[in-house]
Amino acid sequence: MRTSGATLFEALRADGDSVVEHGGKPVSVRVGELADRADSAEPWRLRGRGWLERIEAATWRTFGQSGKIRVGIKTTADAVFIRSDWAGVEPELLQPLLTHENITAWHVDVPSTKVLYPYDLERDKRTPVDIEVFPGAAKYLESHAERLKGRKYVTDAGRQWWEIWVPQRPGLWATPKIVFPDISVRGRFALDRSGAVVNGDCYWISLADIEDERLAYLMLGVANSALGLRFYDEVCGNRLYAGRRRWITQYVERFPLPDPETAAAQELVDAVRELVEGRGDPTAVDGLVEKAFGL
């Protein structure tokens, strides 16, 4: 990364972007006007300059307009509910659990961890099972009663003391879904067809909420691409340590989708479908995404 030779103060007062050395490290300085925000919860960003304006003009719909983005389950007692060495608990209450460790771009690995998930998977809304029908689970939960009953917010909400705090919608787990970790250097969006439950360190978008499966493949293509990474930095810009980014709902819901009816978008859909199936060339995606946006 080549620096300009100016000081950091000089770069901040300049009319254009630059890279300067400060404290022995290169610092990228961007100069411009802040964009207006429709909502105070949105992050501040610079007004679109060229590239971003072209993306916005070519956007058919955003991720948030195409499907609901949900965070994974939150037990608030992981040591009780999440294990890899279950014994004595009825297997029908144990569900495979996807965490950030199981998700790479395009694919998910089979998780070794399982979660004790005491809900009726046939019901769309949270419906606890009759725990007395499962004596093994009942005995196990009773052995941790002191800790679980200490979660007063659970019982104060009218729930059973042995419930998960945020179980999400049990009936949707069996439906294919897009999954991605909360924190990663770049997009790690994958399609999961295993029916696994998603942990709270990840987010998910059920294909039941997406009107066309092609949109799911377009989402994967955009989010895992160089264009998606640049869009994140232009619009969201929340960097953590070591270049890691937060892929939270308020950011991801703003990601753009190209018109799915174009030939270029269909080409991208076909390429992503191959990658999800374990075939294809991931290096081709960046060019196909740009083509779908008319760049």
C-alpha positions in Angstrom: 0.0 0.0 0.0 1.7 3.2 -1.2 1.5 6.2 1.1 1.2 9.9 -0.1 3.9 11.4 2.2 1.4 13.7 3.8 0.8 13.8 7.5 -2.5 12.5 8.9 -3.6 16.0 9.8 -2.9 17.1 6.2 -4.8 14.2 4.8 -7.8 15.0 6.9 -7.8 18.5 5.6 -7.3 17.5 1.9 -10.0 17.4 -0.8 -9.5 13.8 -1.8 -8.8 10.3 -0.6 -5.3 9.3 0.4 -3.1 6.7 2.3 -0.7 8.1 4.8 1.7 6.7 7.4 0.9 7.3 11.0 2.5 5.6 14.0 4.4 3.4 11.6 1.2 2.0 10.0 -0.6 2.9 6.8 -3.9 4.7 7.3 -6.5 5.1 4.6 -8.3 8.4 4.7 -11.5 9.0 2.7 -12.9 12.4 2.2 -16.5 13.4 1.3 -19.9 14.3 2.5 -22.0 12.2 4.9 -25.1 10.7 3.3 -28.5 11.5 4.8 -30.0 8.8 7.0 -33.7 7.9 7.0 -33.2 6.2 10.4 -30.9 7.3 13.2 -30.1 3.6 13.8 -28.4 3.4 10.4 -24.6 3.7 10.4 -23.0 6.9 9.0 -21.5 6.6 5.6 -20.2 8.8 2.9 -22.5 9.9 0.1 -22.4 7.6 -2.9 -19.7 8.5 -5.4 -19.9 6.9 -8.7 -19.6 3.2 -8.0 -22.2 3.1 -5.2 -24.6 5.2 -7.1 -24.4 2.7 -10.0 -25.1 -0.2 -7.6 -28.1 1.7 -6.1 -29.5 2.4 -9.6 -29.2 -1.2 -10.6 -30.7 -2.6 -7.3 -34.0 -4.4 -7.9 -34.6 -5.2 -4.3 -32.6 -5.5 -1.0 -32.0 -8.6 1.0 -34.3 -7.2 3.7 -37.1 -6.8 1.2 -36.7 -10.3 0.0 -36.7 -12.4 3.2 -36.7 -12.0 7.0 -33.2 -12.1 8.6 -33.3 -13.8 12.0 -30.6 -14.4 14.6 -30.1 -17.9 15.8 -31.3 -19.4 19.1 -30.2 -18.0 22.4 -30.4 -20.4 25.3 -28.8 -18.1 28.0 -27.5 -21.3 29.5 -25.3 -22.9 26.8 -23.5 -25.2 29.1 -26.8 -26.9 29.9 -28.4 -27.0 26.5 -25.5 -27.4 24.2 -23.2 -30.5 24.2 -21.5 -33.0 22.0 -21.6 -35.9 24.5 -25.3 -36.4 25.3 -26.4 -39.5 27.2 -29.7 -40.4 28.7 -31.7 -37.7 27.0 -34.3 -38.7 24.4 -32.7 -38.3 20.9 -35.9 -36.7 19.4 -35.2 -33.7 21.6 -31.6 -33.4 20.4 -31.1 -31.3 17.3 -27.8 -30.7 15.4 -26.6 -27.2 16.0 -24.9 -25.0 13.4 -22.3 -22.5 14.8 -19.9 -20.1 13.1 -17.4 -23.0 13.1 -19.5 -25.0 10.7 -20.1 -22.4 8.0 -17.9 -21.5 5.1 -18.9 -19.7 1.9 -21.4 -21.8 0.0 -21.3 -24.9 2.3 -21.9 -26.0 5.9 -20.1 -28.8 7.6 -22.0 -31.4 9.5 -22.1 -30.2 13.2 -20.9 -32.5 16.0 -22.7 -30.4 18.6 -26.3 -30.9 19.5 -28.8 -28.7 21.4 -31.5 -29.9 23.7 -34.4 -28.3 22.0 -37.7 -29.0 23.9 -40.1 -27.7 21.4 -42.6 -29.2 19.0 -41.0 -29.1 15.5 -44.3 -29.5 13.8 -45.5 -26.1 15.1 -44.5 -22.9 13.4 -44.7 -20.9 16.7 -42.9 -21.8 19.9 -44.7 -24.6 21.6 -42.9 -26.5 24.4 -43.2 -30.3 24.5 -44.9 -32.1 27.4 -41.6 -32.6 29.2 -43.1 -35.4 31.4 -43.3 -37.5 28.2 -39.5 -37.4 28.1 -38.3 -38.6 31.5 -34.6 -38.6 30.4 -34.8 -35.0 29.4 -36.9 -34.1 32.5 -34.3 -35.7 34.8 -31.4 -34.0 33.1 -33.1 -30.5 33.2 -34.0 -31.1 36.9 -30.3 -31.7 37.6 -29.7 -28.2 36.4 -32.8 -26.6 37.9 -31.0 -24.2 40.2 -29.2 -22.5 37.3 -32.2 -22.6 34.9 -34.7 -21.3 37.5 -32.2 -18.5 38.2 -33.1 -17.1 34.8 -36.1 -15.1 36.3 -36.7 -13.3 33.0 -37.8 -16.7 31.5 -40.5 -17.4 34.1 -41.4 -13.7 34.3 -42.3 -13.9 30.6 -44.8 -16.8 31.4 -42.5 -19.5 30.2 -41.4 -22.9 31.6 -38.2 -22.6 33.7 -36.5 -25.2 31.4 -37.2 -23.4 28.1 -34.7 -21.8 25.8 -34.9 -18.0 26.0 -34.9 -17.4 22.2 -35.9 -20.6 20.4 -37.0 -18.9 17.1 -39.7 -20.6 15.0 -39.3 -24.4 15.4 -41.4 -25.3 12.3 -39.0 -23.5 10.0 -35.8 -25.4 10.9 -36.6 -28.2 8.4 -36.9 -25.8 5.5 -33.8 -24.9 3.6 -32.1 -21.7 4.8 -29.3 -19.3 4.1 -26.9 -19.2 7.1 -24.0 -16.9 7.9 -21.9 -16.1 11.0 -22.2 -12.9 12.9 -18.5 -12.2 12.6 -16.1 -12.9 9.7 -13.5 -11.2 7.6 -15.6 -11.5 4.5 -19.0 -13.0 3.6 -19.4 -16.6 4.6 -23.0 -17.2 3.4 -24.1 -20.8 2.8 -27.2 -22.8 2.0 -28.2 -25.4 4.6 -30.6 -28.2 3.7 -29.8 -30.4 6.8 -32.6 -29.1 9.0 -30.1 -28.1 11.7 -30.9 -25.5 14.3 -28.8 -22.3 14.0 -26.9 -21.0 17.0 -27.0 -17.4 18.3 -23.6 -16.6 16.8 -25.1 -16.9 13.4 -28.0 -15.5 11.3 -30.4 -17.3 9.0 -33.0 -16.5 6.2 -35.6 -19.2 5.7 -36.4 -20.0 2.1 -40.0 -20.2 3.2 -39.9 -16.4 3.4 -38.3 -16.0 -0.1 -40.8 -16.1 -2.9 -38.3 -17.5 -5.5 -35.4 -19.9 -4.8 -33.4 -18.0 -7.4 -33.3 -15.1 -5.0 -31.5 -17.3 -2.4 -28.8 -18.1 -5.0 -28.5 -14.4 -5.9 -28.1 -13.5 -2.2 -25.3 -16.1 -1.8 -23.6 -14.8 -4.9 -23.7 -11.1 -3.9 -22.9 -11.6 -0.2 -19.9 -13.9 -0.9 -18.5 -11.7 -3.7 -15.9 -8.9 -3.9 -18.7 -6.5 -4.8 -20.6 -7.5 -1.6 -17.5 -6.9 0.5 -17.0 -3.5 -1.1 -20.7 -2.6 -0.6 -20.3 -3.6 3.1 -17.3 -1.3 3.6 -19.0 1.6 1.7 -22.4 1.4 3.4 -21.9 -0.4 6.7 -18.2 -0.1 7.6 -18.2 -1.8 11.0 -14.7 -3.3 11.3 -13.5 -5.1 14.3 -10.0 -6.4 15.1 -8.0 -8.1 12.4 -10.3 -6.9 9.7 -13.3 -8.8 10.9 -16.8 -7.5 10.1 -20.1 -7.7 11.8 -22.8 -9.3 9.6 -25.8 -8.2 11.6 -29.4 -7.8 10.4 -29.3 -4.0 10.1 -26.4 -4.3 7.7 -27.2 -7.4 5.7 -30.8 -6.3 5.1 -29.4 -3.4 3.0 -27.4 -5.6 0.6 -28.5 -5.2 -3.0 -30.0 -7.7 -5.4 -30.0 -7.4 -9.2 -33.1 -8.0 -11.3 -33.5 -11.8 -11.3 -35.2 -11.8 -14.7 -32.1 -10.7 -16.6 -29.9 -13.2 -18.5 -26.9 -12.1 -16.4 -28.7 -12.8 -13.1 -29.7 -16.2 -14.3 -26.0 -16.9 -15.2 -25.1 -16.0 -11.7 -27.8 -18.2 -10.3 -26.6 -21.2 -12.3 -23.0 -20.6 -11.1 -23.9 -20.3 -7.5 -26.1 -23.4 -7.6 -23.1 -25.4 -8.8 -21.0 -24.1 -6.0 -23.6 -25.0 -3.4 -23.7 -28.5 -4.9 -19.9 -28.8 -4.6 -19.0 -28.1 -8.2 -18.1 -25.0 -10.2 -15.4 -22.3 -9.9 -15.8 -19.7 -7.1 -13.3 -17.3 -8.8 -15.9 -16.8 -11.5 -18.5 -15.3 -9.1 -17.0 -11.8 -8.8 -17.2 -11.2 -12.5 -20.8 -12.6 -12.7 -22.0 -10.4 -9.9 -20.6 -7.3 -11.5 -22.2 -8.3 -14.8 -25.6 -8.8 -13.1 -25.4 -5.2 -11.8 -24.4 -3.9 -15.2 -20.9 -3.0 -14.3 
